[in-house]
């Protein structure tokens, strides 16, 4: 037969006898009952509710005797076991003067000299007036922090903490010395001008490096030679040195491809009618660049504002797309309202390179009637859209909110196309004149003799 375990007790109610491992003992009849019969077993004892109140000073729970006044309960608790320092919501503070940092298990430090609990910033003795605290305690380390001493209600502890703060304030430097220290620290970073070479430096370290540098030594040597009466040849004017002469010999002015050619003065910005862009039928002007910066910058601001409010909605309602692949997709789907292309895209001859992609974008944009604007450079387009990369093209998908800037951008690009058309027509006329020069005027010997009318009269 299975043995009945000895754990638990059987319910004492007649007819139940249930084995309960967590039995209840009735305070009226002192018998054991199960959960179902702990209050309903005919004993007549009525269990009274137990009420607890929370002390606002120490945060502990205090048992309230039924029928007793709550004031009597708090008076008995405050005179026996109430300790305000043990309140769970009252965290300790740093014991250093005028420091209110909360002390936790991570940043708390108890000084071995004075026994004050401070934060890690004031753990050194000179940071929390350790010597004054030890003298106030008679050379002994205190067993509690200044906060605990002030909260404990001890008059002597409060007086010691107050006297320590007064002595520390007395030993602090007067205002005149503090102003002098601040002025001295400011002069350490002041800029100094070298009397020899005229160079301006700041700080002692930079001054020492300048004194030991080659630039200062050369200037000092030149001063000594001038003082000795030696004639010193003045430096070569710009563009007359050996390096400039070598560069001038390799690339003489007026030769195509020369860096000294005046027609290449705008190659860095690609502006002007003298700059040739192999895939653009427009002249890049300062007005076009300015209007593109204003329009794209405004649309980028709207797009960023929507992204910070709702990133998901911002991706669905993009105003700008950049990159050749995204621009080509938007032009193909006829979603682009305008396309901005940089004029300095590298030339690649291989199949499927940048030239082929740019050519496809331009052809499809012309077929769809999408305006094309050639402006700025790849690096400048990347700066406008706040990307640390070079962008060859970008497309405007939605110009709402910046209609004026968008219209001005299109008008300036139209003026640039007119300039390009005029320039192209002039070049064609000049080429036609060079190919078919006008015939020279010759006298006809068979022509009749010309006699003035006045001679016949």
Secondary structure, DSSP 8 states (H G I E B T S, - for coil): -----SSSEE--STTT--EETT-EE-TTT--EE-STTSS-SS--------EEEE-TTT--EEEE-TTS-HHHHHHHHHTTT--GGG-TT---B--STT---B--TTT-EE-TTT--EE-GGG-SGGGTTHHHHHHHTTTS--SS-HHHHHHTT-HHHHHHHHHHHHHHHHHS--HHHHHHHHHHHHHHT-EEE-TTT--EEESHHHHHHHHTSHHHHHHHHHHHHHHTT--------TT-SHHHHHHHHHS-TTSTT-TT-GGGTTTTTT-STT---TT--S---HHHHHHHHHHHHHHHHHHHHHHHH-HHHHHHT-SEEESHHHHHHHHHTT--SEEEE-TT-----STTSHHHHHHHHHHHHHHHT-EEEE-S-HHHHHHHTT-SS--SEEEES--TT-HHHHHHHHHHHHHHHHHHHHHHHHHHHHHHHHHS--------TTS-----HHHH-
